[in-house]
Amino acid sequence: MRNDTVPRERDVRESDTSLAELRGDCARMAPDWVRPAADAPDPVPPSLIHGVTVPPDSARLIDGMSEYGD
């Protein structure tokens, strides 16, 4: 019987790529990435924020979920 809490040697693998190599690859590719030109939306004045409205079905769904860590 195998103990599942102890990883076998073949289950544990290190990446073939170091972090420095990965960062270098990303830096070389960055000029090829296109960033869409989009204007940021105007901020909403706090006087217009009046809370959040949650549909009853969604509220029941969330209420039925367990708390994190239960």
SULMO-V631414 format. One record per residue. N is the residue number from 0. RES is the residue in one small letter. SS is DSSP state (hx for helix, st for strand, lp for the rest). PSI is psi in whole degrees, 0 to 359 (none if undefined). Layout:
BEGIN
{{N/RES/SS/PSI} {N/RES/SS/PSI}}
END
This chain:
BEGIN
{{0/m/lp/134} {1/r/lp/137} {2/n/lp/113} {3/d/lp/349} {4/t/lp/346} {5/v/lp/115} {6/p/lp/141} {7/r/lp/158} {8/e/hx/320} {9/r/hx/343} {10/d/hx/337} {11/v/lp/114} {12/r/lp/142} {13/e/lp/152} {14/s/lp/145} {15/d/lp/346} {16/t/lp/130} {17/s/lp/166} {18/l/hx/321} {19/a/hx/320} {20/e/hx/319} {21/l/hx/316} {22/r/hx/321} {23/g/hx/317} {24/d/hx/316} {25/c/hx/318} {26/a/hx/323} {27/r/hx/329} {28/m/hx/338} {29/a/hx/319} {30/p/lp/339} {31/d/lp/345} {32/w/lp/138} {33/v/lp/129} {34/r/lp/120} {35/p/lp/139} {36/a/lp/102} {37/a/lp/136} {38/d/lp/143} {39/a/lp/142} {40/p/lp/151} {41/d/lp/142} {42/p/lp/147} {43/v/lp/129} {44/p/lp/140} {45/p/hx/332} {46/s/hx/341} {47/l/hx/354} {48/i/lp/118} {49/h/lp/19} {50/g/lp/187} {51/v/lp/136} {52/t/lp/125} {53/v/lp/126} {54/p/lp/145} {55/p/hx/320} {56/d/hx/320} {57/s/hx/321} {58/a/hx/319} {59/r/hx/321} {60/l/hx/312} {61/i/hx/321} {62/d/hx/329} {63/g/lp/350} {64/m/lp/151} {65/s/lp/159} {66/e/lp/155} {67/y/lp/130} {68/g/lp/357} {69/d/lp/none}}
END
